[in-house]
Amino acid sequence: MDKTKGLSQEDTKQKSFNSLKNKSKSKNEKNVSSGQEVLLKLPGGFEYKAPGKRQRIIIASIVLGLNVLLLVAVGLYFYLPGFKEIIYNIGR
């Protein structure tokens, strides 16, 4: 039994392990370099990524604005009879 032969096999295994490790690192670096976490991968290469800060702020502003509009409409409905009649006629 030749000891150098055993070492070369270990070296080969270590090199293949390192190459696999480097490939997984490069995939992770691609996701990190874009600055967004991939939430869902679809066939055909489509990826759904987490929204960025600006997009989250815009969506949150729209949601909060619509909620305020709803609260104002409910307040008008209960306190102004004319507004209640308008809503009643629209619903007919």
GUFIDREN-638275 format. One record per residue: residue in three letters; residue number from 1; x, y, z of N, C-alpha, C, CB in turn. Coordinates in steps of 0.05 Angstrom, whole numbers, plus 5000, padded with zeros to 4 digits. Each point is the difference from the previous one (the first is absolute). Glycine has a CB too. Example, Ala and Ser with C-alpha at 12.3 -4.5 7.8 and 13.67 -1.06 7.14 Angstrom:
! GUFIDREN-638275
ALA, 1, 5264, 4886, 5156, 4982, 5024, 5000, 5018, 5024, 5000, 4962, 4977, 5025
SER, 2, 5031, 5044, 4961, 5016, 5024, 5001, 4985, 5022, 5014, 5024, 4987, 4957
This chain:
! GUFIDREN-638275
MET, 1, 5017, 4976, 5000, 4983, 5024, 5000, 5018, 5025, 5000, 4963, 4975, 5024
ASP, 2, 5031, 5042, 4958, 5015, 5024, 4997, 4986, 5023, 5014, 5018, 4984, 4956
LYS, 3, 4996, 5030, 5062, 4987, 5021, 5016, 4995, 5025, 4983, 5023, 4982, 5040
THR, 4, 4994, 5023, 4940, 4996, 5023, 4984, 4975, 4998, 4983, 5049, 5007, 4998
LYS, 5, 4944, 4969, 4995, 4975, 4996, 4985, 4976, 5007, 5017, 5022, 4964, 4973
GLY, 6, 4979, 5029, 5053, 4978, 5007, 5018, 4998, 5030, 5004, 5006, 4956, 5022
LEU, 7, 5016, 5057, 4980, 5000, 5029, 5004, 4989, 5014, 4975, 5039, 4996, 5031
SER, 8, 4968, 4994, 4946, 4991, 5014, 4976, 4969, 4997, 4997, 5044, 4991, 4978
GLN, 9, 4945, 4986, 5031, 4971, 4997, 5000, 4987, 5019, 5019, 5006, 4952, 4988
GLU, 10, 5007, 5052, 5036, 4989, 5019, 5019, 5002, 5028, 4989, 5014, 4970, 5038
ASP, 11, 5008, 5036, 4949, 5003, 5027, 4988, 4978, 5004, 4979, 5050, 4999, 5009
THR, 12, 4945, 4980, 4975, 4979, 5002, 4980, 4973, 5005, 5012, 5027, 4970, 4971
LYS, 13, 4967, 5015, 5051, 4975, 5004, 5013, 4998, 5029, 5012, 4998, 4951, 5011
GLN, 14, 5024, 5058, 5001, 5000, 5027, 5011, 4996, 5021, 4979, 5030, 4984, 5037
LYS, 15, 4983, 5012, 4940, 4997, 5020, 4978, 4971, 5000, 4990, 5048, 4993, 4987
SER, 16, 4940, 4983, 5010, 4973, 5000, 4990, 4981, 5012, 5020, 5010, 4959, 4974
PHE, 17, 4995, 5036, 5052, 4984, 5013, 5021, 5002, 5030, 4999, 5006, 4959, 5029
ASN, 18, 5019, 5051, 4968, 5004, 5029, 4998, 4987, 5012, 4976, 5043, 4994, 5024
SER, 19, 4958, 4992, 4953, 4987, 5010, 4976, 4970, 5002, 5004, 5037, 4981, 4972
LEU, 20, 4951, 4999, 5041, 4971, 5000, 5006, 4993, 5024, 5019, 4998, 4950, 4993
LYS, 21, 5020, 5054, 5026, 4996, 5021, 5020, 5001, 5027, 4986, 5019, 4971, 5036
ASN, 22, 5000, 5032, 4945, 5003, 5025, 4986, 4976, 5006, 4982, 5050, 4994, 5001
LYS, 23, 4939, 4984, 4986, 4977, 5004, 4983, 4976, 5010, 5017, 5017, 4964, 4969
SER, 24, 4979, 5024, 5054, 4977, 5009, 5017, 5005, 5028, 5010, 4991, 4953, 5014
LYS, 25, 5034, 5055, 4991, 5005, 5027, 5008, 4994, 5020, 4978, 5036, 4983, 5031
SER, 26, 4972, 5009, 4944, 4995, 5018, 4978, 4970, 5004, 4995, 5043, 4986, 4980
LYS, 27, 4941, 4993, 5024, 4971, 5003, 4998, 4989, 5019, 5021, 4997, 4954, 4981
ASN, 28, 5013, 5043, 5044, 4991, 5017, 5022, 5008, 5029, 4995, 5002, 4961, 5032
GLU, 29, 5023, 5042, 4957, 5009, 5027, 4996, 4984, 5014, 4978, 5046, 4985, 5013
LYS, 30, 4944, 5000, 4968, 4983, 5012, 4979, 4974, 5011, 5013, 5019, 4969, 4965
ASN, 31, 4969, 5015, 5053, 4976, 5009, 5013, 5005, 5024, 5018, 4982, 4954, 4998
VAL, 32, 5041, 5046, 5016, 5006, 5021, 5019, 5009, 5025, 4984, 5014, 4967, 5035
SER, 33, 5000, 5029, 4943, 5009, 5023, 4985, 4977, 5017, 4989, 5041, 4975, 4988
SER, 34, 4936, 5012, 5006, 4977, 5015, 4990, 4987, 5015, 5022, 4993, 4966, 4964
GLY, 35, 5013, 5027, 5061, 4989, 5014, 5023, 4972, 4991, 5008, 5028, 5038, 4986
GLN, 36, 4962, 4942, 5001, 4973, 4991, 5006, 5000, 4970, 5004, 4980, 5038, 4974
GLU, 37, 5004, 4953, 5045, 4998, 4971, 5006, 4980, 4988, 4981, 5012, 5008, 5049
VAL, 38, 4995, 4969, 4939, 4982, 4986, 4982, 4981, 4984, 5017, 5035, 4998, 4963
LEU, 39, 4939, 5009, 5033, 4979, 4986, 5016, 4989, 4976, 4986, 4989, 5043, 5020
LEU, 40, 5010, 4958, 4953, 4987, 4979, 4985, 5014, 4998, 4972, 4956, 5006, 5025
LYS, 41, 5052, 4969, 4968, 5011, 4996, 4973, 4979, 4985, 4984, 5048, 5000, 5018
LEU, 42, 4946, 5011, 4959, 4980, 4988, 4982, 5014, 4988, 4975, 4965, 5032, 5016
PRO, 43, 5022, 4949, 4971, 5012, 4990, 4975, 5004, 5021, 4980, 4979, 4956, 5009
GLY, 44, 5041, 5041, 4974, 5006, 5020, 4980, 5018, 5022, 5009, 4956, 4990, 4981
GLY, 45, 5056, 5006, 5043, 5019, 5020, 5010, 4988, 5024, 5014, 5029, 4985, 4964
PHE, 46, 4945, 5015, 5040, 4987, 5022, 5014, 5005, 4997, 5030, 4965, 5004, 4964
GLU, 47, 5041, 5018, 5049, 5004, 5001, 5029, 4983, 5022, 5012, 5047, 4982, 4995
TYR, 48, 4941, 5012, 5028, 4985, 5020, 5015, 5018, 5008, 5023, 4954, 4981, 4987
LYS, 49, 5053, 5044, 5013, 5018, 5011, 5020, 4985, 5017, 5020, 5038, 4999, 4967
ALA, 50, 4973, 5004, 5057, 4988, 5017, 5020, 5001, 5029, 4990, 5014, 4968, 5037
PRO, 51, 4965, 5047, 4968, 4999, 5028, 4990, 5021, 5017, 5013, 4951, 4995, 4991
GLY, 52, 5058, 5025, 4995, 5020, 5018, 5011, 4987, 5020, 5019, 5028, 4995, 4959
LYS, 53, 4989, 5022, 5053, 4990, 5019, 5020, 4980, 5020, 4988, 5043, 4995, 5025
ARG, 54, 4964, 5016, 4951, 4983, 5020, 4987, 4973, 4988, 4993, 5040, 5023, 4982
GLN, 55, 4960, 4952, 5008, 4975, 4987, 4993, 4982, 4995, 5024, 5023, 4979, 4961
ARG, 56, 4990, 5013, 5061, 4984, 4995, 5025, 4988, 5026, 5010, 5030, 4962, 5011
ILE, 57, 4985, 5060, 4987, 4990, 5026, 5010, 4976, 5008, 4983, 5046, 5013, 5016
ILE, 58, 4956, 4984, 4958, 4978, 5008, 4982, 4975, 4983, 5005, 5033, 5014, 4965
ILE, 59, 4970, 4960, 5038, 4977, 4983, 5005, 4987, 5006, 5027, 5021, 4964, 4972
ALA, 60, 4996, 5040, 5048, 4990, 5007, 5027, 4985, 5027, 4999, 5038, 4974, 5021
SER, 61, 4972, 5045, 4964, 4986, 5026, 4998, 4973, 4997, 4987, 5045, 5023, 4997
ILE, 62, 4954, 4961, 4982, 4974, 4996, 4987, 4980, 4986, 5019, 5024, 4996, 4956
VAL, 63, 4985, 4984, 5058, 4982, 4985, 5019, 4990, 5019, 5022, 5025, 4957, 4990
LEU, 64, 4994, 5058, 5022, 4992, 5019, 5021, 4981, 5021, 4990, 5043, 4991, 5023
GLY, 65, 4963, 5020, 4953, 4982, 5020, 4989, 4972, 4990, 4995, 5040, 5020, 4979
LEU, 66, 4958, 4956, 5010, 4973, 4988, 4996, 4986, 4995, 5026, 5016, 4979, 4958
ASN, 67, 4998, 5013, 5063, 4988, 4995, 5026, 4989, 5027, 5011, 5031, 4961, 5009
VAL, 68, 4984, 5060, 4989, 4991, 5026, 5009, 4975, 5009, 4985, 5047, 5013, 5013
LEU, 69, 4953, 4983, 4960, 4977, 5006, 4984, 4975, 4984, 5008, 5031, 5010, 4962
LEU, 70, 4973, 4965, 5045, 4978, 4984, 5010, 4989, 5010, 5026, 5020, 4960, 4977
LEU, 71, 4997, 5048, 5041, 4991, 5010, 5026, 4985, 5027, 4997, 5039, 4978, 5022
VAL, 72, 4970, 5039, 4960, 4986, 5025, 4995, 4973, 4994, 4988, 5044, 5024, 4993
ALA, 73, 4954, 4958, 4988, 4975, 4993, 4987, 4980, 4989, 5021, 5024, 4991, 4956
VAL, 74, 4986, 4992, 5062, 4982, 4988, 5020, 4990, 5022, 5019, 5025, 4956, 4997
GLY, 75, 4993, 5063, 5010, 4992, 5022, 5018, 4980, 5018, 4986, 5045, 4999, 5021
LEU, 76, 4959, 5007, 4954, 4980, 5016, 4985, 4973, 4985, 4998, 5037, 5022, 4974
TYR, 77, 4964, 4952, 5022, 4976, 4984, 4997, 4983, 5002, 5025, 5024, 4969, 4968
PHE, 78, 4989, 5030, 5055, 4984, 4999, 5025, 4992, 5028, 5010, 5024, 4959, 5012
TYR, 79, 4991, 5062, 4980, 4994, 5027, 5011, 4987, 5019, 4981, 5038, 4992, 5029
LEU, 80, 4962, 5002, 4945, 4987, 5018, 4980, 4978, 4985, 4986, 5043, 5027, 4994
PRO, 81, 4932, 4981, 5010, 4978, 4986, 4987, 5001, 5003, 4969, 4972, 5008, 5041
GLY, 82, 5038, 5014, 4949, 5002, 5004, 4971, 5019, 4979, 4987, 4990, 5049, 5006
PHE, 83, 5032, 4946, 5007, 5020, 4981, 4990, 4988, 4972, 5002, 5038, 5029, 5015
LYS, 84, 4946, 4966, 5006, 4988, 4973, 5002, 4980, 4996, 4977, 5005, 5002, 5051
GLU, 85, 4981, 5019, 4942, 4981, 4997, 4977, 5014, 4995, 4974, 4968, 5030, 5024
ILE, 86, 5055, 4984, 4972, 5016, 4996, 4976, 5009, 4971, 4998, 5015, 5048, 5001
ILE, 87, 4996, 4941, 5021, 5009, 4973, 5000, 4977, 4980, 4996, 5038, 5013, 5031
TYR, 88, 4939, 4994, 4980, 4976, 4983, 4997, 4992, 4999, 4971, 4985, 5010, 5047
ASN, 89, 5015, 5013, 4940, 4992, 5002, 4972, 5020, 4986, 4981, 4976, 5042, 5011
ILE, 90, 5049, 4960, 4995, 5021, 4986, 4984, 4996, 4970, 5002, 5032, 5038, 5007
GLY, 91, 4961, 4952, 5017, 4996, 4972, 5004, 4976, 4988, 4987, 5023, 5007, 5042
ARG, 92, 4958, 5009, 4949, 4976, 4990, 4987, 5006, 4989, 4974, 4973, 5032, 5023
